[in-house]
């Protein structure tokens, strides 16, 4: 069977005055590696590394996890497949109805959550923003109250939550101003709930979805020399948004510490305190603790013996569903994090232990490394397919970005039914899309040796 010519080389296909994009085939891997290694280095130099029972074992396993991710990624990149060019975004229509439905989901879910807690007045919302500790602990006290049954409808349709931000980033240029305002209204209302309860979890997830989608979509567009400055400006804006989020997170943490009278647990760095004051410096210390303390939990969990949870312990949402259906709580008791709490006192559910003990409860620690290699494989696959114009791969890429961002914490996608159903729904849609793909669109392997270039057309 003849295989179609894969096209000219990148240098030949790139028109004059166009740069090669900095986001090459290995762009996501570089970011993920820098993040995972960086958080571990912060833990080593500024965290609780002195309390680690066996620092050699912990360091070796953390680096093995990063290496497994890189190995899976590289194996996929080295596959020789035909690279189809991405379709121009300005041609044809765009999924206006789907974007509208997703924005309506955000708007309705945000209003529902606000109604359960009581719609805040503008004054109350400002107080919650400036005193997040009070709002946070008030929400903790009210978690014993059951949610209305309508929440299950939003949980079962959470795929719309996973779709909106990637779709909005991809088609923003094509959307009319009314639809843009509607999308922003949905995001603002949903984000307002998290501000009103003094937590940044939902806002952080949306920021991760936006960042991953933005970088992926920007990588699809050729970078003209005259547009290079504009792209750098966009990246600077993204960096500024991240810094503002981190700054407010430090303030949020410091206010929680003040409210709980736990400031002494996070002594401020003297140099930092001299600039921003003791209270905010303690918040910065807590902010550093927040994304890195899971490595200490991992160190404790690595000391615990293995006990298989039969595929029910790696995802908290699955464990809770199984317990609700059967009344059997053994998977929750037997997973690594729960047994490590019994052995060491490291609190399961209150403190993190990274993603690895969760995965190892079902797969063993060696199997968890294989899982990370599979994540790397699909990260490279989705990144390549996004650059070829596949929208479902963009949505799944954003989900993997969330998973990797929470590797130092837990199995984030499996923590709640809301996120697990959203991810599983996207994966099912992607599978069905591949299954029923038109015969004219197979993903063919490229030849191991490039065929001769066709003769240039003759002018007559």
C-alpha positions in Angstrom: 0.0 0.0 0.0 1.4 3.4 -1.0 1.9 5.8 1.8 1.3 9.5 1.1 4.2 11.9 1.1 4.6 13.4 4.5 5.3 16.9 3.2 8.3 19.2 3.1 10.6 19.6 6.0 9.9 22.3 8.6 12.5 24.6 7.1 11.1 24.2 3.6 7.5 24.6 4.7 8.2 27.7 6.8 7.7 30.8 4.8 10.2 33.6 4.8 10.0 35.9 7.9 8.5 33.1 10.1 10.2 31.9 13.2 10.2 28.3 14.3 8.0 28.3 17.4 9.7 27.8 20.7 7.1 25.3 21.7 8.6 22.4 19.9 7.5 18.8 20.2 9.0 18.6 23.6 7.5 21.9 25.0 5.1 20.3 27.5 7.7 17.9 28.7 10.1 20.7 29.4 7.5 22.5 31.4 6.4 19.4 33.4 10.0 18.5 34.2 10.9 22.0 35.3 7.8 22.1 37.5 8.2 18.7 39.1 11.9 19.0 39.7 11.5 22.6 40.9 8.9 21.7 43.5 11.1 18.9 44.8 14.1 21.2 45.0 12.0 23.8 46.9 11.1 20.9 49.3 14.7 19.9 49.7 16.0 23.4 50.4 13.1 25.2 52.0 10.7 22.4 53.1 10.7 19.6 55.7 13.4 17.4 54.1 15.1 17.1 57.6 12.1 15.0 58.7 12.4 12.5 55.8 13.2 9.0 57.0 15.3 8.0 54.0 16.1 10.9 51.7 18.0 8.8 49.2 15.0 6.5 48.6 12.7 9.5 48.3 14.9 11.4 45.9 15.4 8.3 43.8 11.7 7.6 43.5 10.8 11.2 42.7 13.4 11.4 40.0 12.3 8.0 38.7 8.7 9.4 38.4 10.0 12.3 36.3 12.2 10.0 34.2 9.2 7.7 33.6 7.1 10.6 32.4 9.9 11.7 30.1 10.4 8.2 28.7 6.8 7.8 27.8 6.8 11.2 26.2 9.9 10.6 24.2 8.7 7.2 23.0 5.6 8.8 21.5 7.5 11.7 19.9 9.9 9.2 18.2 7.0 7.4 16.6 7.1 8.3 12.9 3.6 9.3 12.0 2.2 11.4 9.2 1.9 15.0 10.4 -1.2 16.6 9.1 -1.3 20.4 9.2 -3.7 22.1 11.5 -6.7 23.7 9.8 -6.9 27.4 9.7 -9.0 28.7 12.6 -10.6 31.4 10.6 -12.1 29.1 8.0 -15.6 27.6 8.4 -17.9 27.9 11.4 -17.2 27.2 15.0 -19.1 25.3 17.7 -21.2 28.3 18.8 -24.0 26.1 20.3 -21.6 23.9 22.3 -19.7 26.9 23.6 -23.1 28.5 24.7 -24.1 25.3 26.4 -20.8 25.1 28.3 -21.0 28.7 29.3 -24.6 28.2 30.5 -23.3 25.2 32.6 -20.7 27.5 34.3 -23.3 30.2 34.9 -26.0 27.8 36.2 -23.5 25.8 38.4 -22.0 29.0 39.8 -25.5 30.4 40.7 -26.5 27.1 42.2 -23.4 27.0 44.5 -24.0 30.6 45.5 -27.6 30.0 46.2 -26.8 27.0 48.5 -24.5 29.2 50.6 -26.6 32.3 50.2 -26.0 34.9 47.6 -23.3 37.3 48.9 -23.9 41.1 48.7 -21.2 43.1 47.1 -20.1 44.1 50.6 -20.0 40.5 51.8 -18.1 39.5 48.7 -15.5 42.2 49.3 -15.2 41.1 52.9 -14.6 37.5 51.7 -12.0 38.6 49.3 -10.1 40.7 51.9 -10.7 38.2 54.8 -10.5 34.8 53.1 -9.7 33.0 56.4 -13.1 33.8 57.9 -14.9 32.6 54.8 -12.8 29.5 54.5 -13.4 28.2 58.1 -17.1 29.1 57.8 -17.3 26.9 54.8 -15.5 24.1 56.7 -18.0 24.3 59.5 -20.9 24.2 57.0 -19.7 21.1 55.1 -21.7 18.8 57.3 -24.8 20.1 55.6 -25.9 17.9 52.7 -26.1 19.5 49.3 -29.4 19.6 47.4 -30.0 16.7 45.0 -29.6 19.0 42.0 -25.9 18.9 42.5 -25.9 15.3 41.0 -27.1 16.7 37.7 -24.1 19.1 37.6 -21.8 16.2 38.5 -23.1 13.9 35.8 -22.8 16.6 33.2 -19.4 17.9 34.3 -18.0 17.2 30.8 -19.2 20.7 29.9 -17.0 22.1 32.7 -14.0 20.4 31.2 -14.9 21.7 27.7 -15.5 25.4 28.0 -12.1 26.9 28.6 -10.2 25.0 25.9 -13.0 25.8 23.5 -13.1 29.4 24.4 -9.3 29.8 24.0 -9.4 28.0 20.7 -12.2 29.9 19.1 -11.9 33.3 20.9 -11.0 35.1 17.7 -14.0 33.8 15.9 -16.6 34.4 18.7 -18.8 37.5 18.5 -18.7 40.0 21.3 -22.0 38.8 22.8 -20.8 35.2 23.1 -17.5 36.4 24.6 -19.4 38.4 27.2 -21.6 35.4 28.0 -18.5 33.1 28.4 -16.9 35.6 30.7 -20.1 36.0 32.7 -20.2 32.2 33.3 -16.5 32.1 34.4 -16.9 35.1 36.6 -20.0 33.8 38.4 -18.4 30.4 38.9 -15.2 32.0 40.2 -17.2 34.3 42.5 -18.3 31.2 44.5 -14.7 30.2 45.2 -13.8 33.8 46.2 -16.8 33.9 48.5 -15.7 30.8 50.4 -12.1 31.8 50.7 -10.6 28.9 48.6 -8.6 29.1 45.4 -9.1 25.5 44.2 -11.6 26.2 41.5 -9.8 29.3 40.3 -6.5 27.4 40.2 -8.1 24.7 38.1 -9.4 27.2 35.6 -6.0 28.9 35.4 -4.4 25.6 34.6 -6.9 24.8 31.9 -6.4 28.3 30.4 -2.6 28.1 30.6 -2.4 24.7 28.9 -4.9 25.6 26.2 -3.3 29.0 25.6 0.1 27.5 25.0 -1.2 24.7 22.9 -3.3 27.0 20.6 -0.5 29.5 20.3 1.9 26.7 19.3 -0.3 25.9 16.3 0.1 29.4 14.7 3.1 30.3 12.7 5.1 33.0 14.4 5.9 35.9 12.0 8.8 38.0 13.0 6.6 41.1 13.3 4.3 39.1 15.7 7.1 37.8 17.9 6.8 40.8 20.2 3.1 40.4 20.5 3.6 36.7 21.5 6.1 37.7 24.1 3.6 40.2 25.5 1.0 37.4 25.8 3.4 35.2 27.7 4.3 38.1 30.0 0.6 38.6 30.7 0.3 34.9 31.5 3.3 35.1 33.8 1.8 38.2 35.5 -1.5 36.4 36.0 0.3 33.5 37.6 2.3 35.8 39.9 -0.9 37.6 41.0 -2.5 34.3 41.7 0.5 33.2 43.8 0.5 36.6 45.6 -3.1 36.3 46.5 -2.6 32.7 47.6 0.1 33.9 50.0 -2.3 36.5 51.4 -5.0 33.8 51.6 -2.8 31.4 53.5 -1.6 34.1 55.9 -5.2 35.1 56.8 -6.0 31.4 57.4 -3.1 31.2 59.8 -4.2 34.3 61.6 -7.7 33.0 61.9 -6.6 29.6 63.2 -3.8 31.1 65.4 -1.4 28.7 63.7 1.1 31.4 62.5 3.8 29.8 64.7 3.8 26.7 62.6 5.2 28.6 59.7 7.9 31.0 61.0 8.7 33.7 58.5 11.9 34.0 56.7 13.7 37.0 58.3 14.8 38.5 54.9 11.2 38.2 53.5 9.7 39.5 56.8 11.9 42.6 56.5 10.2 43.5 53.2 6.6 42.4 53.6 6.1 42.0 57.4 5.9 39.0 59.6 2.2 38.1 58.9 2.5 38.0 55.1 6.0 36.4 55.3 4.3 33.5 57.3 1.8 33.3 54.5 4.6 33.0 52.0 6.1 30.2 54.1 2.7 28.4 54.1 2.5 29.0 50.4 5.8 27.2 49.9 4.7 24.5 52.2 1.4 24.1 50.3 2.7 22.6 47.0 5.7 20.7 48.5 4.7 19.1 51.7 3.3 16.1 49.8 6.9 14.9 49.3 7.2 14.3 53.1 4.0 12.3 53.0 5.4 10.3 50.1 8.5 9.6 52.2 6.4 8.2 55.0 4.2 6.2 52.5 7.3 4.6 51.0 8.0 3.0 54.3 4.6 1.3 54.5 4.0 -2.3 53.3 1.9 -2.9 50.2 -1.7 -4.1 50.5 -3.7 -4.3 47.3 -7.0 -2.4 47.1 -8.3 -4.3 44.0 -8.5 -1.2 41.8 -10.6 0.7 44.3 -8.1 2.7 46.3 -6.3 4.8 43.7 -9.1 7.3 43.2 -11.0 8.7 46.2 -14.2 9.1 44.1 -14.2 5.4 43.2 -13.6 4.4 46.8 -16.5 6.6 48.0 -18.8 5.3 45.3 -17.9 1.7 46.2 -18.5 2.3 49.9 -21.9 4.0 49.2 -23.0 1.0 47.1 -21.8 -1.8 49.3 -21.2 -0.4 52.7 -17.6 -1.9 52.6 -15.0 0.7 53.6 -12.0 -1.7 53.3 -10.6 0.1 50.2 -10.5 3.4 52.1 -8.9 1.7 55.1 -6.4 -0.3 53.1 -5.0 2.4 50.7 -1.5 3.6 51.4 -2.4 7.0 52.7 -4.8 5.6 55.3 -2.5 2.9 56.6 0.4 5.4 56.7 -1.6 7.6 59.0 -2.1 4.6 61.3 1.7 3.9 61.3 3.2 7.4 61.3 0.4 9.9 62.2 0.6 11.7 58.8 -3.0 12.7 58.4 -4.8 11.2 55.4 -7.1 13.7 53.8 -5.7 16.7 55.6 -2.1 16.6 54.3 -0.9 15.5 50.9 1.3 12.5 49.9 1.8 13.1 46.2 0.0 11.1 43.5 2.2 8.0 43.9 0.8 6.4 47.0 -2.7 6.7 45.5 -1.6 5.0 42.3 0.5 2.4 44.2 -2.5 1.3 46.3 -3.8 -0.4 43.1 -0.6 -0.7 41.0 2.3 -1.0 43.4 5.1 1.7 43.4 6.6 0.1 40.3 3.3 0.2 38.6 2.9 3.8 39.5 6.0 4.6 37.5 4.6 2.7 34.5 1.4 4.8 34.9 3.5 8.0 34.7 5.1 6.7 31.5 1.6 6.2 30.1 0.8 9.8 31.1 3.9 11.0 29.3 2.9 9.0 26.2 -0.5 10.6 26.0 0.8 14.0 26.9 3.0 13.9 23.8 0.2 12.4 21.7 -2.4 15.0 22.6 0.1 17.8 22.1 0.9 16.6 18.6 -2.8 16.2 17.8 -3.6 19.6 19.0 -1.0 21.0 16.6 -2.8 19.0 13.9 -6.2 20.6 14.8 -7.9 17.9 17.0 -10.1 19.8 19.5 -10.9 16.8 21.8 -7.1 16.3 22.3 -6.9 20.0 23.4 -9.5 19.3 26.1 -7.7 16.1 27.2 -4.4 18.0 27.2 -5.8 20.4 29.7 -6.9 17.5 31.9 -3.4 16.0 31.8 -2.0 19.5 32.7 -4.3 19.4 35.8 -3.1 15.9 36.7 0.6 16.8 36.4 0.1 20.1 38.3 -1.2 18.1 41.3 1.4 15.3 41.1 3.0 16.7 44.3 -0.4 16.6 46.0 -2.7 13.7 45.1 -4.5 12.0 42.2 -6.5 15.1 41.5 -8.7 13.8 38.7 -9.8 10.9 40.9 -10.4 12.9 44.0 -14.0 13.9 43.2 -16.7 12.4 41.1 -17.1 15.8 39.5 -13.6 15.8 38.0 -13.5 12.0 37.3 -16.8 12.0 35.4 -15.7 15.0 33.4 -12.4 13.3 32.4 -14.0 10.0 31.7 -16.6 11.6 29.5 -14.0 13.4 27.4 -12.0 10.1 27.1 -15.1 8.3 26.0 -15.9 11.0 23.4 -12.3 10.8 22.1 -12.5 7.0 21.8 -15.7 7.2 19.9 -14.4 9.9 17.7 -11.4 7.7 16.8 -13.6 4.6 16.4 -15.9 6.3 13.9 -13.3 8.4 12.2 -13.8 8.7 8.5 -11.8 6.1 6.5 -10.0 9.0 4.6 -8.5 10.2 7.9 -6.3 7.3 9.2 -3.3 8.1 11.2 -0.7 6.3 9.1 2.9 5.6 10.0 5.3 7.6 8.0 8.0 5.7 6.0 11.3 5.1 7.8 13.0 6.7 4.9 11.7 9.8 3.2 10.6 9.3 -0.4 12.1 11.3 -3.2 10.6 14.8 -3.5 8.1 15.0 -6.4 9.2 16.9 -9.4 8.5 20.6 -9.5 5.5 21.6 -11.6 6.3 22.8 -15.1 5.1 26.2 -16.2 3.5 26.1 -19.6 
